[in-house]
């Protein structure tokens, strides 16, 4: 059982959804409860018979300002304390902390088997369910859109790294930078979804938009595919404000 907590409720929820889709047993603890004097993360680890602790700290999103405020020292301390619960054998931290950060040094000094993942700026593919609707469909990618996402990775790439770490496929005691690559490019992400992405310059992309062809555009941290209708049963995208409300105080 993986016990997961995080300061970024939007990303933490997406990580939990990704773990559920992969059939990975986990339980989420709100960050405020994790650092409480009683009923904290250590107690939650005992109650859940957890074998691992995961902490999702604020990370960068494409097109957004750097994470603010700084990661919580209290939450990291609570996670390190929880690793001392019977049965807990590992700590996974997703963070943007730089080399030399005191929090990273504390993890390394503590002695618990750990893995730290530092992702490049993240992006989402919207609308939700677009991947299923795009199978064998041409999607026009304006060059400026492809360029806008060249240094970012899809959330799915981070989820895959987390799944590998939880499965024991990643060596412990390491800080791993999850960097952008050709495999995380907009064209490759859409191609893996079964679409037929095509770079379309100037007039080609404008004509495609007039005729209702699927076309990508950058919208902050989102790669939006216009001209795509997803399944009627697809859940609507929750905004950060809605997720914060659902997470509670």
Residue pairs with C-beta under 8 A, 6 or more apart in sequence:
1 25
1 26
1 27
1 48
1 49
1 50
1 51
1 52
2 19
2 24
2 25
2 26
2 27
2 50
2 51
2 52
2 53
2 54
2 92
2 166
3 26
3 27
3 29
3 41
3 44
3 45
3 48
3 50
3 52
3 53
3 54
3 82
4 12
4 15
4 16
4 19
4 26
4 27
4 28
4 29
4 53
4 54
4 55
4 56
5 12
5 28
5 29
5 30
5 31
5 34
5 41
5 53
5 54
5 55
5 56
5 75
5 78
5 79
6 12
6 15
6 31
6 54
6 55
6 56
6 57
6 94
7 31
7 56
7 57
7 58
7 71
7 72
7 75
8 56
8 57
8 58
8 59
8 67
9 240
9 243
9 244
9 246
9 247
10 238
10 240
10 243
11 56
11 59
11 94
11 122
11 155
12 28
12 56
13 238
13 243
13 247
14 155
14 159
15 54
15 56
15 94
15 158
15 159
15 162
16 26
16 28
18 155
18 156
18 159
18 162
18 163
19 26
19 159
19 162
19 163
19 166
20 26
22 159
22 163
24 163
24 166
26 54
27 44
27 48
27 50
29 41
29 44
30 247
30 248
31 72
31 75
32 248
32 249
33 39
33 40
33 41
33 44
34 40
34 41
34 44
34 75
34 78
34 79
34 82
35 41
35 72
35 74
35 75
35 77
35 78
40 78
40 81
40 82
41 53
41 78
41 79
41 81
41 82
42 78
42 81
42 82
42 84
42 85
44 50
44 82
45 53
45 82
45 85
45 87
45 88
46 85
46 86
49 87
50 82
50 85
50 87
50 88
51 87
51 88
51 89
51 90
52 88
52 89
52 90
52 91
52 92
52 166
53 79
53 82
53 83
53 88
53 90
53 91
53 92
54 91
54 92
54 93
54 94
54 162
54 166
55 75
55 76
55 79
55 91
55 92
55 93
55 94
55 95
56 94
57 67
57 71
57 72
57 75
57 76
57 93
57 94
57 95
57 96
57 97
58 67
58 68
58 69
58 71
58 96
59 67
59 94
59 95
59 96
59 118
59 119
59 121
59 122
60 66
60 67
60 96
60 119
60 120
60 121
60 122
61 121
61 122
61 123
61 220
61 221
62 121
62 122
62 123
62 148
62 149
62 151
62 152
62 220
62 221
63 121
63 148
63 218
63 220
63 221
64 121
64 220
64 221
66 96
67 96
71 95
71 96
71 97
71 103
73 103
76 93
76 103
76 106
76 107
79 91
79 93
80 91
80 106
80 107
80 110
80 112
82 88
83 90
83 91
83 110
83 112
89 113
90 112
90 113
90 114
90 115
90 172
91 107
91 112
91 113
91 114
91 115
92 114
92 115
92 116
92 117
92 162
92 165
92 166
93 107
93 114
93 115
93 116
93 117
94 116
94 117
94 118
94 119
94 158
94 162
95 103
95 104
95 116
95 117
95 118
96 118
96 119
97 103
97 104
97 116
97 118
99 175
104 116
104 175
107 114
107 116
108 114
113 172
113 173
114 172
114 173
115 165
115 170
115 171
115 172
115 173
115 174
115 176
116 174
116 175
116 176
117 158
117 161
117 162
117 165
117 176
117 178
118 175
118 176
118 177
118 178
119 153
119 157
119 158
119 161
119 178
120 151
120 152
120 153
120 177
120 178
120 179
120 180
120 184
121 151
121 152
121 153
121 221
122 152
122 153
122 154
122 155
122 158
122 221
123 149
123 152
123 153
123 154
123 155
123 221
123 222
123 223
124 154
124 155
124 221
124 222
124 223
125 131
125 154
125 189
125 190
125 193
125 222
125 223
125 225
126 219
126 222
126 223
126 224
126 225
126 237
127 224
127 225
127 228
127 230
127 234
127 237
128 230
128 234
128 235
128 236
128 237
129 230
129 231
129 234
130 193
130 225
130 228
130 230
131 193
131 194
131 195
132 193
132 230
132 231
133 228
133 229
133 230
133 231
134 190
134 193
134 194
134 195
134 214
134 225
134 228
135 193
135 194
135 195
136 194
136 195
136 196
137 195
137 196
137 214
138 195
138 196
138 197
138 198
138 213
138 214
139 190
139 195
139 196
139 197
139 198
139 213
139 214
139 215
139 216
139 225
140 198
140 200
140 204
140 205
140 208
140 209
140 213
140 214
140 215
140 216
141 186
141 187
141 190
141 197
141 198
141 199
141 200
141 215
141 216
142 199
142 200
142 201
142 205
142 215
142 216
142 217
143 199
143 201
144 218
145 186
145 216
145 217
145 218
145 223
146 185
146 186
146 187
146 199
148 218
149 185
149 186
149 218
149 223
150 180
150 185
151 180
152 180
152 184
153 178
153 179
153 180
153 184
154 184
154 189
154 223
156 189
157 178
157 183
157 184
158 178
161 170
161 176
161 178
164 170
170 176
182 188
186 197
186 216
186 223
187 197
187 199
189 223
190 197
190 216
191 197
195 214
197 216
200 208
200 215
205 215
208 215
209 215
209 226
209 227
212 227
213 227
214 225
214 226
214 227
214 228
215 225
215 226
215 227
216 223
216 224
216 225
216 226
217 223
217 224
217 226
218 224
238 246
